[in-house]
Amino acid sequence: MAEELPLYNPDLLEKFDLGERFNTLKQDPIFRVRPLLASDYKRGFLNLLKELTEVGDITKDQFEDQFNLMRSSPGMYYCTVIVDLNKDEVVGAATLLMEKKFIRQCATRARIEDVVVSSEYRGKQLGKCILELLTKLGQALGAYKISLDCKDQMIPFYESLGYKMEMGNANCLSIRYPTSQ
């Protein structure tokens, strides 16, 4: 079934030992960590993202078109989800983006985006698990640097996972445009 094709090869996730916390999660029969599937539209992926930011009204066709566009760029998008298997619902997600550069001898830089855990599941270490996984994946894929943007109150969380503000480079500047519907 085409709708069950993962965004990226799930075998990439199997090689990481993330310690006791993650191994407990993997052995827990209610959770599964895996790449995003097109069928995650019906598992509440977009509703989960609404806990993070504005999403808008996205039809299943629009979701599938975007999924297929991302899937057609192998090695770039690693949107990863945590699914509660008892409810068949996406309860956590984060995305690793791999950016090819000309600097540093054509190196790869990674960014972590859209990290979210359902409010119902916070406090269960799911955010740490998915972040540790994507950090190790980015490193294994050859990133010379992995960075992310976050709200000020989230800085201690990311620092607990090894992320640091760089002196003289701890600014994030943005221009936001109205979303076109």
Biotite code that builds the C-alpha atoms (Angstrom):
import biotite.structure as struc

atoms = struc.array([
    struc.Atom([0.000, 0.000, 0.000], chain_id="A", res_id=1, res_name="MET", atom_name="CA", element="C"),
    struc.Atom([1.602, 3.274, -1.158], chain_id="A", res_id=2, res_name="ALA", atom_name="CA", element="C"),
    struc.Atom([0.240, 5.129, 1.856], chain_id="A", res_id=3, res_name="GLU", atom_name="CA", element="C"),
    struc.Atom([2.410, 2.961, 4.144], chain_id="A", res_id=4, res_name="GLU", atom_name="CA", element="C"),
    struc.Atom([5.721, 3.929, 2.542], chain_id="A", res_id=5, res_name="LEU", atom_name="CA", element="C"),
    struc.Atom([7.868, 5.650, 5.188], chain_id="A", res_id=6, res_name="PRO", atom_name="CA", element="C"),
    struc.Atom([9.344, 9.090, 4.628], chain_id="A", res_id=7, res_name="LEU", atom_name="CA", element="C"),
    struc.Atom([12.809, 7.542, 4.984], chain_id="A", res_id=8, res_name="TYR", atom_name="CA", element="C"),
    struc.Atom([14.311, 4.106, 5.552], chain_id="A", res_id=9, res_name="ASN", atom_name="CA", element="C"),
    struc.Atom([13.297, 2.910, 9.054], chain_id="A", res_id=10, res_name="PRO", atom_name="CA", element="C"),
    struc.Atom([16.410, 0.709, 9.243], chain_id="A", res_id=11, res_name="ASP", atom_name="CA", element="C"),
    struc.Atom([18.388, 3.900, 9.930], chain_id="A", res_id=12, res_name="LEU", atom_name="CA", element="C"),
    struc.Atom([16.812, 4.058, 13.398], chain_id="A", res_id=13, res_name="LEU", atom_name="CA", element="C"),
    struc.Atom([17.573, 0.483, 14.381], chain_id="A", res_id=14, res_name="GLU", atom_name="CA", element="C"),
    struc.Atom([21.332, 0.923, 14.770], chain_id="A", res_id=15, res_name="LYS", atom_name="CA", element="C"),
    struc.Atom([21.222, 3.367, 17.671], chain_id="A", res_id=16, res_name="PHE", atom_name="CA", element="C"),
    struc.Atom([21.565, 2.387, 21.302], chain_id="A", res_id=17, res_name="ASP", atom_name="CA", element="C"),
    struc.Atom([20.277, 5.365, 23.196], chain_id="A", res_id=18, res_name="LEU", atom_name="CA", element="C"),
    struc.Atom([20.614, 3.927, 26.641], chain_id="A", res_id=19, res_name="GLY", atom_name="CA", element="C"),
    struc.Atom([18.175, 2.568, 29.166], chain_id="A", res_id=20, res_name="GLU", atom_name="CA", element="C"),
    struc.Atom([15.508, 5.266, 28.714], chain_id="A", res_id=21, res_name="ARG", atom_name="CA", element="C"),
    struc.Atom([15.132, 4.631, 24.996], chain_id="A", res_id=22, res_name="PHE", atom_name="CA", element="C"),
    struc.Atom([15.425, 0.859, 25.220], chain_id="A", res_id=23, res_name="ASN", atom_name="CA", element="C"),
    struc.Atom([12.605, 0.865, 27.785], chain_id="A", res_id=24, res_name="THR", atom_name="CA", element="C"),
    struc.Atom([10.484, 2.901, 25.370], chain_id="A", res_id=25, res_name="LEU", atom_name="CA", element="C"),
    struc.Atom([11.237, 0.507, 22.494], chain_id="A", res_id=26, res_name="LYS", atom_name="CA", element="C"),
    struc.Atom([10.301, -2.505, 24.631], chain_id="A", res_id=27, res_name="GLN", atom_name="CA", element="C"),
    struc.Atom([7.128, -0.882, 25.902], chain_id="A", res_id=28, res_name="ASP", atom_name="CA", element="C"),
    struc.Atom([4.335, -2.417, 23.807], chain_id="A", res_id=29, res_name="PRO", atom_name="CA", element="C"),
    struc.Atom([2.389, 0.828, 23.538], chain_id="A", res_id=30, res_name="ILE", atom_name="CA", element="C"),
    struc.Atom([5.023, 3.042, 21.874], chain_id="A", res_id=31, res_name="PHE", atom_name="CA", element="C"),
    struc.Atom([6.806, 2.823, 18.558], chain_id="A", res_id=32, res_name="ARG", atom_name="CA", element="C"),
    struc.Atom([9.334, 5.281, 17.150], chain_id="A", res_id=33, res_name="VAL", atom_name="CA", element="C"),
    struc.Atom([9.461, 5.349, 13.354], chain_id="A", res_id=34, res_name="ARG", atom_name="CA", element="C"),
    struc.Atom([9.574, 7.551, 10.268], chain_id="A", res_id=35, res_name="PRO", atom_name="CA", element="C"),
    struc.Atom([6.448, 9.505, 9.324], chain_id="A", res_id=36, res_name="LEU", atom_name="CA", element="C"),
    struc.Atom([3.994, 7.642, 7.081], chain_id="A", res_id=37, res_name="LEU", atom_name="CA", element="C"),
    struc.Atom([1.473, 9.230, 4.721], chain_id="A", res_id=38, res_name="ALA", atom_name="CA", element="C"),
    struc.Atom([-1.202, 7.410, 6.722], chain_id="A", res_id=39, res_name="SER", atom_name="CA", element="C"),
    struc.Atom([-0.207, 9.408, 9.820], chain_id="A", res_id=40, res_name="ASP", atom_name="CA", element="C"),
    struc.Atom([-2.619, 12.043, 8.567], chain_id="A", res_id=41, res_name="TYR", atom_name="CA", element="C"),
    struc.Atom([-5.391, 9.903, 10.055], chain_id="A", res_id=42, res_name="LYS", atom_name="CA", element="C"),
    struc.Atom([-3.320, 9.202, 13.198], chain_id="A", res_id=43, res_name="ARG", atom_name="CA", element="C"),
    struc.Atom([-3.493, 12.854, 14.262], chain_id="A", res_id=44, res_name="GLY", atom_name="CA", element="C"),
    struc.Atom([-0.072, 14.072, 13.146], chain_id="A", res_id=45, res_name="PHE", atom_name="CA", element="C"),
    struc.Atom([-1.409, 17.497, 12.196], chain_id="A", res_id=46, res_name="LEU", atom_name="CA", element="C"),
    struc.Atom([-3.389, 17.799, 15.431], chain_id="A", res_id=47, res_name="ASN", atom_name="CA", element="C"),
    struc.Atom([-0.175, 17.112, 17.314], chain_id="A", res_id=48, res_name="LEU", atom_name="CA", element="C"),
    struc.Atom([1.615, 19.869, 15.388], chain_id="A", res_id=49, res_name="LEU", atom_name="CA", element="C"),
    struc.Atom([-1.187, 22.249, 16.398], chain_id="A", res_id=50, res_name="LYS", atom_name="CA", element="C"),
    struc.Atom([0.080, 21.915, 19.977], chain_id="A", res_id=51, res_name="GLU", atom_name="CA", element="C"),
    struc.Atom([3.307, 23.501, 18.708], chain_id="A", res_id=52, res_name="LEU", atom_name="CA", element="C"),
    struc.Atom([2.249, 26.138, 16.177], chain_id="A", res_id=53, res_name="THR", atom_name="CA", element="C"),
    struc.Atom([-0.268, 27.226, 13.579], chain_id="A", res_id=54, res_name="GLU", atom_name="CA", element="C"),
    struc.Atom([-0.991, 24.473, 11.067], chain_id="A", res_id=55, res_name="VAL", atom_name="CA", element="C"),
    struc.Atom([-4.054, 25.575, 9.113], chain_id="A", res_id=56, res_name="GLY", atom_name="CA", element="C"),
    struc.Atom([-6.651, 23.427, 7.399], chain_id="A", res_id=57, res_name="ASP", atom_name="CA", element="C"),
    struc.Atom([-4.727, 20.829, 5.432], chain_id="A", res_id=58, res_name="ILE", atom_name="CA", element="C"),
    struc.Atom([-6.616, 18.261, 3.394], chain_id="A", res_id=59, res_name="THR", atom_name="CA", element="C"),
    struc.Atom([-5.486, 14.678, 3.105], chain_id="A", res_id=60, res_name="LYS", atom_name="CA", element="C"),
    struc.Atom([-4.491, 15.351, -0.527], chain_id="A", res_id=61, res_name="ASP", atom_name="CA", element="C"),
    struc.Atom([-2.387, 18.356, 0.480], chain_id="A", res_id=62, res_name="GLN", atom_name="CA", element="C"),
    struc.Atom([-0.736, 16.324, 3.221], chain_id="A", res_id=63, res_name="PHE", atom_name="CA", element="C"),
    struc.Atom([0.047, 13.487, 0.823], chain_id="A", res_id=64, res_name="GLU", atom_name="CA", element="C"),
    struc.Atom([1.412, 15.898, -1.803], chain_id="A", res_id=65, res_name="ASP", atom_name="CA", element="C"),
    struc.Atom([3.749, 17.463, 0.770], chain_id="A", res_id=66, res_name="GLN", atom_name="CA", element="C"),
    struc.Atom([4.745, 14.028, 2.084], chain_id="A", res_id=67, res_name="PHE", atom_name="CA", element="C"),
    struc.Atom([5.562, 12.838, -1.454], chain_id="A", res_id=68, res_name="ASN", atom_name="CA", element="C"),
    struc.Atom([7.542, 15.991, -2.185], chain_id="A", res_id=69, res_name="LEU", atom_name="CA", element="C"),
    struc.Atom([9.602, 15.445, 0.964], chain_id="A", res_id=70, res_name="MET", atom_name="CA", element="C"),
    struc.Atom([10.004, 11.741, 0.211], chain_id="A", res_id=71, res_name="ARG", atom_name="CA", element="C"),
    struc.Atom([11.285, 12.587, -3.281], chain_id="A", res_id=72, res_name="SER", atom_name="CA", element="C"),
    struc.Atom([14.276, 14.342, -1.670], chain_id="A", res_id=73, res_name="SER", atom_name="CA", element="C"),
    struc.Atom([16.059, 11.375, -0.078], chain_id="A", res_id=74, res_name="PRO", atom_name="CA", element="C"),
    struc.Atom([18.637, 12.210, 2.535], chain_id="A", res_id=75, res_name="GLY", atom_name="CA", element="C"),
    struc.Atom([17.056, 15.533, 3.414], chain_id="A", res_id=76, res_name="MET", atom_name="CA", element="C"),
    struc.Atom([13.925, 15.044, 5.568], chain_id="A", res_id=77, res_name="TYR", atom_name="CA", element="C"),
    struc.Atom([13.852, 12.773, 8.603], chain_id="A", res_id=78, res_name="TYR", atom_name="CA", element="C"),
    struc.Atom([10.457, 13.457, 10.161], chain_id="A", res_id=79, res_name="CYS", atom_name="CA", element="C"),
    struc.Atom([10.176, 10.955, 12.994], chain_id="A", res_id=80, res_name="THR", atom_name="CA", element="C"),
    struc.Atom([7.128, 10.150, 15.090], chain_id="A", res_id=81, res_name="VAL", atom_name="CA", element="C"),
    struc.Atom([6.236, 8.315, 18.279], chain_id="A", res_id=82, res_name="ILE", atom_name="CA", element="C"),
    struc.Atom([3.007, 6.354, 18.002], chain_id="A", res_id=83, res_name="VAL", atom_name="CA", element="C"),
    struc.Atom([0.860, 5.104, 20.876], chain_id="A", res_id=84, res_name="ASP", atom_name="CA", element="C"),
    struc.Atom([0.001, 1.702, 19.425], chain_id="A", res_id=85, res_name="LEU", atom_name="CA", element="C"),
    struc.Atom([-2.957, 1.168, 21.757], chain_id="A", res_id=86, res_name="ASN", atom_name="CA", element="C"),
    struc.Atom([-4.653, 4.284, 20.387], chain_id="A", res_id=87, res_name="LYS", atom_name="CA", element="C"),
    struc.Atom([-3.018, 4.172, 16.910], chain_id="A", res_id=88, res_name="ASP", atom_name="CA", element="C"),
    struc.Atom([-2.201, 7.846, 17.412], chain_id="A", res_id=89, res_name="GLU", atom_name="CA", element="C"),
    struc.Atom([0.890, 9.996, 16.813], chain_id="A", res_id=90, res_name="VAL", atom_name="CA", element="C"),
    struc.Atom([1.859, 11.403, 20.227], chain_id="A", res_id=91, res_name="VAL", atom_name="CA", element="C"),
    struc.Atom([5.327, 12.822, 19.547], chain_id="A", res_id=92, res_name="GLY", atom_name="CA", element="C"),
    struc.Atom([7.308, 14.093, 16.597], chain_id="A", res_id=93, res_name="ALA", atom_name="CA", element="C"),
    struc.Atom([10.457, 15.902, 15.532], chain_id="A", res_id=94, res_name="ALA", atom_name="CA", element="C"),
    struc.Atom([12.174, 16.520, 12.213], chain_id="A", res_id=95, res_name="THR", atom_name="CA", element="C"),
    struc.Atom([15.854, 16.359, 11.316], chain_id="A", res_id=96, res_name="LEU", atom_name="CA", element="C"),
    struc.Atom([16.712, 18.370, 8.190], chain_id="A", res_id=97, res_name="LEU", atom_name="CA", element="C"),
    struc.Atom([20.005, 17.737, 6.415], chain_id="A", res_id=98, res_name="MET", atom_name="CA", element="C"),
    struc.Atom([21.354, 20.734, 4.498], chain_id="A", res_id=99, res_name="GLU", atom_name="CA", element="C"),
    struc.Atom([24.142, 20.324, 1.957], chain_id="A", res_id=100, res_name="LYS", atom_name="CA", element="C"),
    struc.Atom([26.665, 23.176, 2.081], chain_id="A", res_id=101, res_name="LYS", atom_name="CA", element="C"),
    struc.Atom([29.565, 24.437, 0.010], chain_id="A", res_id=102, res_name="PHE", atom_name="CA", element="C"),
    struc.Atom([31.445, 25.457, 3.149], chain_id="A", res_id=103, res_name="ILE", atom_name="CA", element="C"),
    struc.Atom([33.670, 23.078, 5.096], chain_id="A", res_id=104, res_name="ARG", atom_name="CA", element="C"),
    struc.Atom([34.526, 21.114, 1.963], chain_id="A", res_id=105, res_name="GLN", atom_name="CA", element="C"),
    struc.Atom([30.900, 20.555, 0.927], chain_id="A", res_id=106, res_name="CYS", atom_name="CA", element="C"),
    struc.Atom([29.841, 19.463, 4.401], chain_id="A", res_id=107, res_name="ALA", atom_name="CA", element="C"),
    struc.Atom([26.351, 18.783, 5.742], chain_id="A", res_id=108, res_name="THR", atom_name="CA", element="C"),
    struc.Atom([24.668, 20.821, 8.456], chain_id="A", res_id=109, res_name="ARG", atom_name="CA", element="C"),
    struc.Atom([21.628, 19.519, 10.287], chain_id="A", res_id=110, res_name="ALA", atom_name="CA", element="C"),
    struc.Atom([18.694, 21.295, 11.921], chain_id="A", res_id=111, res_name="ARG", atom_name="CA", element="C"),
    struc.Atom([16.117, 19.930, 14.309], chain_id="A", res_id=112, res_name="ILE", atom_name="CA", element="C"),
    struc.Atom([12.633, 21.338, 13.817], chain_id="A", res_id=113, res_name="GLU", atom_name="CA", element="C"),
    struc.Atom([9.056, 20.884, 15.005], chain_id="A", res_id=114, res_name="ASP", atom_name="CA", element="C"),
    struc.Atom([9.745, 19.025, 18.238], chain_id="A", res_id=115, res_name="VAL", atom_name="CA", element="C"),
    struc.Atom([6.463, 18.274, 19.978], chain_id="A", res_id=116, res_name="VAL", atom_name="CA", element="C"),
    struc.Atom([4.995, 15.774, 22.427], chain_id="A", res_id=117, res_name="VAL", atom_name="CA", element="C"),
    struc.Atom([1.268, 15.636, 23.068], chain_id="A", res_id=118, res_name="SER", atom_name="CA", element="C"),
    struc.Atom([0.318, 17.384, 26.310], chain_id="A", res_id=119, res_name="SER", atom_name="CA", element="C"),
    struc.Atom([-1.249, 14.108, 27.434], chain_id="A", res_id=120, res_name="GLU", atom_name="CA", element="C"),
    struc.Atom([2.144, 12.345, 27.188], chain_id="A", res_id=121, res_name="TYR", atom_name="CA", element="C"),
    struc.Atom([4.562, 14.956, 28.526], chain_id="A", res_id=122, res_name="ARG", atom_name="CA", element="C"),
    struc.Atom([6.758, 13.911, 31.419], chain_id="A", res_id=123, res_name="GLY", atom_name="CA", element="C"),
    struc.Atom([7.319, 10.402, 30.022], chain_id="A", res_id=124, res_name="LYS", atom_name="CA", element="C"),
    struc.Atom([10.751, 11.226, 28.516], chain_id="A", res_id=125, res_name="GLN", atom_name="CA", element="C"),
    struc.Atom([9.385, 10.946, 24.953], chain_id="A", res_id=126, res_name="LEU", atom_name="CA", element="C"),
    struc.Atom([10.819, 14.312, 23.909], chain_id="A", res_id=127, res_name="GLY", atom_name="CA", element="C"),
    struc.Atom([14.258, 13.360, 25.178], chain_id="A", res_id=128, res_name="LYS", atom_name="CA", element="C"),
    struc.Atom([14.087, 10.021, 23.406], chain_id="A", res_id=129, res_name="CYS", atom_name="CA", element="C"),
    struc.Atom([13.209, 11.448, 20.009], chain_id="A", res_id=130, res_name="ILE", atom_name="CA", element="C"),
    struc.Atom([15.772, 14.262, 20.361], chain_id="A", res_id=131, res_name="LEU", atom_name="CA", element="C"),
    struc.Atom([18.550, 11.872, 21.348], chain_id="A", res_id=132, res_name="GLU", atom_name="CA", element="C"),
    struc.Atom([17.637, 9.650, 18.419], chain_id="A", res_id=133, res_name="LEU", atom_name="CA", element="C"),
    struc.Atom([17.631, 12.466, 15.850], chain_id="A", res_id=134, res_name="LEU", atom_name="CA", element="C"),
    struc.Atom([20.847, 13.922, 17.258], chain_id="A", res_id=135, res_name="THR", atom_name="CA", element="C"),
    struc.Atom([22.600, 10.572, 16.862], chain_id="A", res_id=136, res_name="LYS", atom_name="CA", element="C"),
    struc.Atom([21.064, 10.129, 13.407], chain_id="A", res_id=137, res_name="LEU", atom_name="CA", element="C"),
    struc.Atom([22.331, 13.543, 12.308], chain_id="A", res_id=138, res_name="GLY", atom_name="CA", element="C"),
    struc.Atom([25.794, 12.701, 13.565], chain_id="A", res_id=139, res_name="GLN", atom_name="CA", element="C"),
    struc.Atom([25.724, 9.300, 11.825], chain_id="A", res_id=140, res_name="ALA", atom_name="CA", element="C"),
    struc.Atom([24.629, 10.970, 8.590], chain_id="A", res_id=141, res_name="LEU", atom_name="CA", element="C"),
    struc.Atom([27.733, 13.155, 8.731], chain_id="A", res_id=142, res_name="GLY", atom_name="CA", element="C"),
    struc.Atom([26.505, 16.502, 10.009], chain_id="A", res_id=143, res_name="ALA", atom_name="CA", element="C"),
    struc.Atom([29.319, 18.741, 11.199], chain_id="A", res_id=144, res_name="TYR", atom_name="CA", element="C"),
    struc.Atom([26.803, 20.701, 13.287], chain_id="A", res_id=145, res_name="LYS", atom_name="CA", element="C"),
    struc.Atom([23.232, 20.199, 14.481], chain_id="A", res_id=146, res_name="ILE", atom_name="CA", element="C"),
    struc.Atom([21.302, 23.249, 15.575], chain_id="A", res_id=147, res_name="SER", atom_name="CA", element="C"),
    struc.Atom([17.786, 24.183, 16.588], chain_id="A", res_id=148, res_name="LEU", atom_name="CA", element="C"),
    struc.Atom([15.703, 27.181, 17.580], chain_id="A", res_id=149, res_name="ASP", atom_name="CA", element="C"),
    struc.Atom([13.612, 27.134, 20.728], chain_id="A", res_id=150, res_name="CYS", atom_name="CA", element="C"),
    struc.Atom([11.661, 29.318, 23.093], chain_id="A", res_id=151, res_name="LYS", atom_name="CA", element="C"),
    struc.Atom([13.622, 30.695, 26.038], chain_id="A", res_id=152, res_name="ASP", atom_name="CA", element="C"),
    struc.Atom([11.853, 28.432, 28.550], chain_id="A", res_id=153, res_name="GLN", atom_name="CA", element="C"),
    struc.Atom([12.967, 25.359, 26.564], chain_id="A", res_id=154, res_name="MET", atom_name="CA", element="C"),
    struc.Atom([16.691, 26.194, 26.715], chain_id="A", res_id=155, res_name="ILE", atom_name="CA", element="C"),
    struc.Atom([17.333, 24.065, 29.858], chain_id="A", res_id=156, res_name="PRO", atom_name="CA", element="C"),
    struc.Atom([15.640, 21.067, 28.201], chain_id="A", res_id=157, res_name="PHE", atom_name="CA", element="C"),
    struc.Atom([17.861, 21.260, 25.122], chain_id="A", res_id=158, res_name="TYR", atom_name="CA", element="C"),
    struc.Atom([20.959, 21.995, 27.199], chain_id="A", res_id=159, res_name="GLU", atom_name="CA", element="C"),
    struc.Atom([20.278, 18.781, 29.153], chain_id="A", res_id=160, res_name="SER", atom_name="CA", element="C"),
    struc.Atom([20.707, 16.967, 25.833], chain_id="A", res_id=161, res_name="LEU", atom_name="CA", element="C"),
    struc.Atom([24.036, 18.621, 25.033], chain_id="A", res_id=162, res_name="GLY", atom_name="CA", element="C"),
    struc.Atom([22.885, 21.584, 22.945], chain_id="A", res_id=163, res_name="TYR", atom_name="CA", element="C"),
    struc.Atom([24.578, 24.879, 23.815], chain_id="A", res_id=164, res_name="LYS", atom_name="CA", element="C"),
    struc.Atom([24.229, 28.509, 22.935], chain_id="A", res_id=165, res_name="MET", atom_name="CA", element="C"),
    struc.Atom([27.389, 29.578, 21.148], chain_id="A", res_id=166, res_name="GLU", atom_name="CA", element="C"),
    struc.Atom([28.988, 32.753, 22.473], chain_id="A", res_id=167, res_name="MET", atom_name="CA", element="C"),
    struc.Atom([28.591, 35.520, 19.932], chain_id="A", res_id=168, res_name="GLY", atom_name="CA", element="C"),
    struc.Atom([26.213, 33.372, 17.888], chain_id="A", res_id=169, res_name="ASN", atom_name="CA", element="C"),
    struc.Atom([23.203, 32.797, 20.146], chain_id="A", res_id=170, res_name="ALA", atom_name="CA", element="C"),
    struc.Atom([20.814, 34.907, 18.089], chain_id="A", res_id=171, res_name="ASN", atom_name="CA", element="C"),
    struc.Atom([17.966, 33.760, 15.934], chain_id="A", res_id=172, res_name="CYS", atom_name="CA", element="C"),
    struc.Atom([16.626, 36.381, 13.561], chain_id="A", res_id=173, res_name="LEU", atom_name="CA", element="C"),
    struc.Atom([13.497, 35.780, 11.514], chain_id="A", res_id=174, res_name="SER", atom_name="CA", element="C"),
    struc.Atom([11.169, 37.451, 9.084], chain_id="A", res_id=175, res_name="ILE", atom_name="CA", element="C"),
    struc.Atom([7.634, 36.106, 9.199], chain_id="A", res_id=176, res_name="ARG", atom_name="CA", element="C"),
    struc.Atom([5.195, 36.482, 6.352], chain_id="A", res_id=177, res_name="TYR", atom_name="CA", element="C"),
    struc.Atom([1.443, 35.947, 6.426], chain_id="A", res_id=178, res_name="PRO", atom_name="CA", element="C"),
    struc.Atom([0.519, 32.410, 5.516], chain_id="A", res_id=179, res_name="THR", atom_name="CA", element="C"),
    struc.Atom([-1.176, 32.085, 2.153], chain_id="A", res_id=180, res_name="SER", atom_name="CA", element="C"),
    struc.Atom([-4.161, 29.756, 2.159], chain_id="A", res_id=181, res_name="GLN", atom_name="CA", element="C"),
])
